[in-house]
């Protein structure tokens, strides 16, 4: 996928799997956007995440909200999202090196994406993993790495922004042990 001049991201979580597919169709028919995630996730919801230029994403988001109607459980629109989040949705991550590691866990996918975007914009950190909904009951979590003070600043920004009812935990590992990386616990 080519890089967009001004990337945006939109998310809808729907309670109806069938309506989710109809909404996904409406999204791509309305404007030139890329579906990053369009699938059923546990526990029985449909998750739709799409990216593209701001105007196109906003146009498709409007169509999605209209078509999704009362089946929408959660939604998020992030114009000018940190490009590392879009890269993560495509499975591209930077290595964490020997830096401090921050871990953020939230109750919803929307809160996870908002938290990741916030962390990346508030401090000089690297997004090293992103896990959304699949196999974790609809929750989300990600890891960051960087200098300890930057990771702490990113975690503090997330704590300020994400509602306490949506934030499960933020954790800091100052100096991760090599065993965590060699056993694939940390990327």
Secondary structure, DSSP 8 states (H G I E B T S, - for coil): ----TTEEEEEEEES-HHHHHHHHHHHHHHSS-EEEEEEEETTTEEEEEEEEEHHHHHHHHHHHHHHHGGGEEEEEEEET--HHHHHHHTT-----TTSEEEEEEESSHHHHHHHHHHHHHHSS-EEEEEEESTTTTT-EEEEEEE-HHHHHHHHHHHHHHS-TTTEEEEEEESS--HHHHHTTS--
